[in-house]
Every structure is written in C-alpha cells, then in structure tokens.
Amino acid sequence: MDEAAELKRRTIVMQGDLGHLYRPTREERNLAAALIAARKSDGGRLTAASVRRIVQETTGDDGPAAPLPDLLPLVADVLEDPQARNSSDGRLALSEVGILLDAVVVYQGPA
C-alpha cells in the first residue's frame, strides 16, 4: 500500500476512534495546536519541515509514543513526495489530517 493510501486509512480510523478507542492526551492536544499554528503561519498548509520539527521538539529522541505523534512521520513523508501529495489519496489524506488535528484540539475527554 502506498504512503498516501496508508495515511488516509490511518487518519480515517483515528477520526472514527476519537473519543472511544482513541482519547488524545493533553500533550497530543498541544501537539495538534502547534501543528495548526504552523499550518496557519505557512499559508494554510502544513509543510514536511514544520511537521518534522514539531514532532522532534515535542517527542524528543524517544520518538513517538502516542497515536498522533506516531502518525506524523507518515504525514511528513506524504508532504515531501509530490506524487503522493498530489494523488487523489494524498489530497484526501492531507485534508483528513487537518480535520483530525482540529478535532484533537477541541477534544474534551479525560487526559
């Protein structure tokens, strides 16, 4: 399965699980807020560089330990690859990532 299709699949599953199987932590909500701020400052689009920088800053050298940070390297890979980014799956996946980030930020469940 290509990266764009995998990103689309994983993002849609996370959206469906939000509030049930997936309950974002405060750290994940802060991470989503940082990514949304980066998206706004980058002209309304995430960039691979900003995703990688924010993941590194928030997860450190231990790497991702939660579902959202675990998804983000794949987001950066799709953003870096023009063929994946511009494919039908890529465009849909990146749109779904934006929706997921917005939903994670406003999530009010236990953390």
Number of C-alpha atoms within 10 A of each C-alpha: 6 10 18 27 18 17 25 21 14 18 24 17 13 21 18 13 12 17 16 10 10 16 18 23 18 16 15 20 21 15 23 24 17 19 22 19 13 18 17 12 11 12 9 11 16 22 19 18 12 16 24 16 11 18 22 15 11 17 16 10 9 7 12 17 9 14 15 24 22 14 16 19 16 18 27 18 18 27 23 14 14 11 12 19 21 15 14 12 19 25 17 16 26 22 14 19 24 18 14 19 22 16 17 26 18 11 17 14 12 9 11
